[in-house]
């Protein structure tokens, strides 16, 4: 069993997508498939497609949580990576239903303290991802 001590939140920097797309994009970069452990969709799963409520806030499994991720250099071995589909705006279902629920569940499962829930930019200052202030999310966890 992997020793997990942190959770890192990302965004896809795309207006659409799902775990299948991220898996494809990451393989195109030469990676071993989806680098995130979880992907949370925004209701638009394909380019130029219409919003579908049933696909909003859907939590999809990416890389097996027992395998180190490929989502933040220097922190993959001991973290779980979560990717929200989106760039600068995210749906209420993504943020308040799915993300909060998933992060709380992971915090309990792996005894991760709230101070070790990060946005990608907090661990890699060259990034803006997830494009929102994760310290505000910590306040409600």
N, C-alpha and C positions, 0 to 999 in steps of 0.2 A: 504494500500500500504506500502510495506517495505521501510525503510529508508536505501538506499544503498549508501555507501561512498567510496567503494574501489573495485578493480578488482584484482583477484589473478590468476596467470597463473601457470599451473601444466603440468607435462608430465605423461604418463601412465606407464613408465618404462617397456614397452613391444614393440616389433617390429611390432605388428599387433593389431587390435581390432577396436571396434566401441562402441557406446553407449550401445548396448545390452550386450556386453561382460563386460563393466564396471559395468553396473547395476547388472549383475550376480555376479561379483567379490565382489562388495560391499555388496550385500545381503548375500554372503557366510561369510562375516565378521560380520554379525549381524546388518548391517545398514539398513536403510529404503530406499533401492535402490540407484541409482546413486547419488553420493554426489556432482557432478559437475552440473552446470547449462547448460554448453555447452561442446561438445566434437568435436574436429576437427580431422578428419581422415587423414591418410597418404597414402591411396591407397592400403593398404594391410589389409583387414578386417578380415581375418581368418588365423590361423596358417598354415604355409607352402603353402599359396596361392600365386598366382602371383599378381604383382602390376596391379591395374586397374586405369587408369587415371581419369575415371569418379568418383572414390571414393577418389581422392586426394584433400584435402582441403575442403571436405564436412563438413559443420557445422551442427551438430546434436543437437537437444534439449535434455537435460538431465532432471534434477529436475526443476520443475516450478520455474521461477525466483522470484516469490512472496513467495516461501518457502525458509527458510534459508538452505544453503548448508551444506555439511558434508565433507569439504575439507581442512580446516586449523583451528586447535583448537584455540579458543579464538577470532576468526575473522569471523565466519560463519554468525552471525546474521546480519551483515551490509555489506557483500561482495557478489560479483558474482564470481563463480569459473569456469574457462575455462581449459580444459584438452586437450593437444596435444597428439595424439597417437605417441609414439616414446620413445627412450631412450636418446641418445646423439646427434642424427641428425634428422633434420626435413626437409620436402620438402619446396621448394620455394612457392608452392601453399598454404601450411599450414601457413607459416610465413607471406608472403608478400601479399597474396591475402586475405585469410580468417581471420587470427589472427588480422592483422592491421585493416581490415574493421570492424570486430566484436568489437574490443576494442574501436575504434573511435565511433562507434554507441552507445555503452554502456556509454562511457564518456559523450556524448551529452545527452542521455536519462536520466541519473541519476546525471548529473553535477559533475562527478568525475574528480578531477584534475589529471594531468599526474603524479604528485608526489605520488599519491595513487594507481598507477598501480604497483603491486608487483609480484615477483616470489615467490613461496612457501618458498624457502630458506630464503628470506628476512624477513619473519615473524616467521619462525621456523628454526633456525640455525642448527638443527640436520638433516635437509633434504638438498639434493642437487638439488632437483626438482625446476625448470624445466630443469636444466642442461644447461642453457645458461644465459647470463647476461641481465636481464630485463632492466637494466639502459640503455643499448644500444637500446633496443626497444623504451624506453621512448623518446629517442632523435629524433625519426622519427614520433612520434605520434602528 
